Amino acid sequence: MGYFVTERIGLIIAVLNTVTFITIVYVFVKAVEERSRLLHALDKVYTPRLAPLRRILPVWKLDIASIILAAVLQLVAFYIKRRWQ
């Protein structure tokens, strides 16, 4: 069943998918290039929100907290899709 952005559910799913995509871009840019303008802008948005999770998780080359955030966002989108079918 398709969801259109004009519907409320479609809009919520579109926002969740967009934030997930931006989070994945943030993970890759952070892993590859540390002096990027894009990384600096995304870091201002994501660092305060991911700080509590980063304190718990170990430090690796990839940002595990951001990957967990992307997975949770997709789980929420999946739940919304299943709930409103």
Residue, then its C-alpha position, 0 to 999 in steps of 0.5 A: m500500500g502506498y503512502f502519499v506525502t499529502e497524507r499525514i502518515g505519508l508526511i511522517i514517513a517521508v520525514l523519518n526517511t529523510v532524517t535517516f538518509i541525512t544521518i547515514v550521510y553524516v556517518f559516512v562523511k564523519a568517517v571519511e572527511e573531518r574538515s568538511r563544511l557539511l560535517h561541521a553543519l551536521d555536527k551542530v545538529y547531531t552532536p547534542r542529540l547523540a551525546p547521551l548515547r555516545r557516553i554509553l557506547p564505545v568509541w569506534k571509527l564509525d559513529i555507532a550512535s548515529i547508526i543506532l539512530a538511523a535504525v531506530l528511525q526506520l523501526v519507527a517508520f516500519y511500525i507506523k506503516r504496519r499500524w496504519q495499513 
